[in-house]
Amino acid sequence: MYQRPIFQTIVARLAEPRHFIQVLAGPRQVGKTTLAQQAADSLGFPYQYASADEPTLRQSGWIEQQWDLARLKAKQENKETLLILDEVQKIPDWSTIVKKLWDEDSRHHLPLKVMLLGSSPLLLQRGLSESLAGRFEVIRVSHWSYNEMHQAFGWNLEQYIYFGGYPGAASLIHDESRWSRYIIDSLIETTISRDILLMAPVNKPALLRRLFHLGCEYSGQILSYQKMVGQLQDAGNTTTLAHYLELLAGAGMLTGLHKYAGQEVRQRGSSPKLQVLNTALITAQANLSFEKAKQDFEFWGRLVESSVGAHLINGSAGTSIKVLYWRESNHEVDFVIQLGEKLVAIEVKSGKKKEALSGLDLFNKQFKPKQLLLIGHHGISLKEFLQSDITEWFK
């Protein structure tokens, strides 16, 4: 069975003495449950797994019930045992309950280790910071990379650009209609309805859905909030849209990149560059087959640039790297990655019509980045870039 590179990190954390609650945070269907169970098996830990994803299970006593079962297993086995709680943030007051139980076990030296899994990192993080400060470590699990999909399923570059990085859908790509319905029904709709609308104050759910569809349509493009208001009916104010975009980003679906300006305040106030975190979110809704997509020069160019952006964002998960863009007048740099004071400017030759290298040239004169990267024609190949670890570009 294929094991993701992050598997070794999880095993190493669990093998350490019981000091922290381990938290796996990431989007739906990226293999968090499998990773946790594989890690427990690798270490020879008995484990108790339970998920609070079903609405009928969201009762305050559910956590205590699962915790007691794991305690019993630890006593019966007389060895370290792992309790895995999935989507625990959907239980009312979950962090307070977990804190109480964790502290009880700490006082009694019970060898019960705990791992929490969540598909809404922002919502999970909120509960952690409120009650569990000093008791947890977060391991961020991102969408699957090109390398991972190639190694696990033998995908080529074009398949990855079109079908994206959802391992659960890999077996369906030869029936594209079935594949797209799976992405829409089991991933997009489930994430919006279960991970966002039921967990966060969203006064205009229809607007959030339209914003998501707009973001998929305009992925790779800079769109001001005022223009979004013009595109969306009953959009309310720009603050509402910014909040909804943050919720979509927290669920691992869609984000808005800030403009690099050398000043944090200007970055936050800039028009966002919309960016999906998995290209499957675009293609599943596009009504354009794999073969026809490859023949559509402009559409394929959008997918290429979106795949680069997704690679950068997913690859920066759990690091201090920021992913941004830059524009001044008609000059643009597709992506700027920042680590401390180090900058790397990236231009994607994706087939979209845009000004040649003037953006990179001007950015280089103004900000003196560590590297200028051209991906595509006369530069580094797209395949080589998607196979790279983005931290390498800062060395």
N, C-alpha and C positions, 0 to 999 in steps of 0.2 A: 504493500500500500504506500502511495506517495506521501511523504511527510514534508510540510512546508519548512523553510529555513527557520522560521520563528519558533518551530517546535522545540529546538534545542534551548532557546531562551526560557521557554515555559518549563521544560524539564529541570533546567538549572535552578530556577526560582523555587520550584516545589521540593527539590532535593535539599535545599538549605534548611536550617533549623526553623522552627515555627515562630516567626517574628511578625509576619505581615499577612493580611488578607490579600490574595492575588486577584486582580481584576482584569478580565479580558474584555476590552471594549472595541466594538467595530460594527460594521453594517451587517444586515441580515445575509445569511447564506454564504458566508466566507469561510466557514468551517470552524467556528469557535468551539462548538460542542465536541466535534471530532478531535480537535487538538487537545482539549482538556482530558478527554477519555483516553486518548493515546498516551498522553503524558503519565496519567495514573497507572496505566498498564505497564508502561516502560519502567516505572519505578517499583512496580509490584504493590501499589497501594490498593486496598479495597476502596471502593468509592460509592457514594450515594448521589445520584443525579436526579434533579427535579426541575421542572420549568413552570414558571408562573405566566406563561404567554397566553393561556386560555383565560378569558374574562371570568369564568365561573370559579377560578381558583384564587381570585384576588381577595382573600380574607386575611385579617391580621394574624390569625393563629397558624397560617400555613407554614410560615418560616419555622416556628417552634416545632411543628410536627416533623418537618424534614430534618431539622437539627437533632431532634431526639432520636430519630432513626439512625442518623450517622453516628451519634454518640454510642448507641447500642451496638452498632457494627464495630466501632473501634474497641469497645470493651470485649466483645465476643472474639474478635480476631487478635486482640492484645497486640496491636501494631498500629503504626500511623495510618490514618484513614483520611480520605479526601471527600469533603462535601462540596458538590458543584450545584450552585443555584443559578438557573438561567432566567433572564429577564426579571430579576428580583426587584428592580426599581418600580415594577407595576403593583407591588404590594404597598398599601398605605403605611406610612411611617416606617418603611423597611429599614432605614439606616439606624434608627434608634434601637430597633429590635435586634439587629445584627450586632450592634455595639454591646448590648447587654449580654447576649449569649457568648460572644467572643471573649469578653472580659471574665465571664464566669469560668469558661474553659481555661483561660490563662491562669486564674487563681488556683484552679484544681489540677493544673499540669496535665490536662487531657490531650493526648496526641492527635487532635483533630485539626486538620488543615482545611482551609476554606478558599474556594475560588468562586468569584461572582462573574457572570457573563451578562453582557448587555448590548443591545443593538442600537441604543440611543445614548452615545457617549456623553453628550452634554447633560442629559437628564440624570444619568448615572453619576456623573461627576458632581452634580449639585448635591446629591444625597451624601456622597463621600465626604465632601468638604464640610457639610453641616454637622455631621455626628461622628465621623470616623477618622478625623484628622490624626495623623501619626500611626494609623493602624493598617494602612493599605499601600499597595504598589499597583500602578496601572501598566498593563502590557497592551499596546494598541495593535489590533489586527486589521489590516487593510484589505482592500480588494486584491485579487490575485494578479500578479504581474505576467508579462509575456513569457518570461523564463519558466514560471510555475505552470502556466497552462500548456506550454510546449512540452515540458518534462512529464507532466501528469497525463496529458491527453494527446500529445503528438501534434498539436496545432501548429500551423505555419503562421507567418506574420500577418497575412491578409485575413485569415480566420480570426486572429486575435483583435485586429483593428475593428472588424465588423461585429463579432459576437461578444467581445469584451471579456471580463474576468469573473464570471460566475460559474464555479465548478459544478454546482448542482444542475446546471442547464446544459452542460457539455454533451451529454448523450443525446440531446434533442436536436442538434443543429442540422441534421439531415432531413428533418421535417420542420421547415422554417416557420410554418404557421403554428405548429404546436409549441415550438421554441418561443415565439413571440408572445403567445398567450400565457405561457409559464412566467415569463419576465414581467408581463403586465399584471397578471392576476396574483401570482404568488410572491412577487418581489415589490413592484411599484405600489400596487394597491394595498398590500398588507403593511408595508412600511408606513405609508401615509395614514392609513386608518388606525393601525394598532400602535405604531411607535411615535406618531406625532399628534394626531387629532385627539386621541384618548389620554395623552400624557401631558399636554401643554395647553395653555389658554389660547385658543385660536377662534377668534370671533367670526372670521369669514373663511370657513373651510373651502368653499368653492374657489375663493381667490387664491388660497395656497395651492390648490391643485392646478389652477391656470398658470400660476407663477412657475410651477415645476415644468409644465409643458412648454412654456415660453423659454425657460432656461435651456431645455433640451433643444429647442428649435434654434436658439441663438448661441449655443455653446461655442466658445472660442471668440465671441464678439463682446466688445465693450458697449454696455447699454446703461445709460443714466437712469436713475430711479424715476425721473420726470418722464422719460420716454416709456418706461414700463407702465407708469400710470396711464399714459396715452394708449398703450396697447391693451390694457386690461380694463374690463368693465367693473365698476364699483370697486376701484382699487384703493379707495381711502387715501391715506397719506403715505409719504415715502418712508416714514418710520415703521409703519406696519409692514411694508414690503421688505425692509431691511431685516426686521425681526423674523419674518417667515423664511427668508433666505437663510438666516442663521439656523433655524430649525431644520431645514432641508439639508444643510451642511452637516449638522450634528447627527443626522440619520444616515450619512454616507451616500447622499444622492447627488446633490447639486450645491455648488458654492459660488461665491462672488469674489474674485481675486482683487486685492487692493492695488492701487497704483504706487509704484516706487517713486518717492519724492525726496528721500533723505530726511524727512521729518514725519514722525509717527502720526501727528494730528492730521496732516494733509493726506496721508495714506488712508486713514479711516474715513475721511470726508470725500474720497474720490468716487467716480462712477465705477461700478464693479465690472470686471470682465467675467462673464458667466462661464462656468466650467462644470461639466458633468464629471463624476468620479468613476464612472464606468460607461464605456461607449455603448454597451448593450441597452442602456436607458434611452439612447437616441434611436438606434436601429430597430428596436422592438416596436416602436410607435411610428416608424417612418413610412410603412407600406412600400418599401423598396427592397427587393430581394438582394441577396448577397451578390449575385452575378450582375444585376442591374446597378447596384451601388458602386461596384468597381468600375463600371463604364461611365458613371456620372462624375465628371471631372471635379465640379464644384463640391458636390456632396462628399465625395471621397476625401477631398482636401480638408473639409471640416472634420471628418472622422480622424484623419491623421493628426491634425493639430490637437483635437480633443484627447486623443490617445497619449500624446506627449504631455499635455497638461495633467491628465489623470495619473500618469506615471510619476510625475514630479510630486504631486500632492500625496499620493499613496506612499511613495518612497520616502517622503519627509515625515511620515507619521511617527511619533515618538521621538523626534529629534528637535533641535532648536532651529532648523532650517525654515525660512519663510519663502513662500512662493508668491510672486507678485508679477505685475506687468509694468510697462512704461510707455508713455505717449507724450509727445510734445508737438503741438501743431499737427502736421500730417506725418510725422515721424513716429514709428512705433517699434517697440521690441516685444516680441510675443510673450516671453517669460523672463523674469529676473528672479534668480534664487539667491538668498542672502543668508549667510552664516556669520553672525557677529558683524565685523566690518568688511568681510569678504563678499564680493559680488560676482556672479556669473550671469552673463546676458545670453539669451538663447533665441535664435530665429529659426522658424520652421518653414522650409520650402515645401509647402504642402500642395501646391497647385492652385491655391486661391490667389487671385490677382492682388498684388500689393507692391508697394515700393521696394526696390531691390534691397540693398544693404545700408541705405542711408540711416535707418533707425539705429543699427548697430554702430555705425561710424560716429554718429552724434552722441550716442550714449557713452561710447568709449572716450570721447573727448571730455565729456562733462564729469564722468564718475570713475574712470579708470578701473574697470572691473578686472578681477583676476584672470578671467577667461571670457572670450567671445566664442560661442558655439553656433555653428550653422548646421542644421540637421536637414539632410536631403541632398539635392543636386550640388555638387562641388564641395560637399562637407561630409560630416560623419553620417553614416547610413542610419536610417530610422531603426533598423534591426539592431545595430550595435548600440544605439542610444537606449532603446527599450530593454536591452540586456544589461545595462550598466546600473551600478549602485550610485545614486546621485551624490553621495558624500565624496566619491572619487574626484568629482570636478573641482573640489575646493583644495585638493592636495597639490 
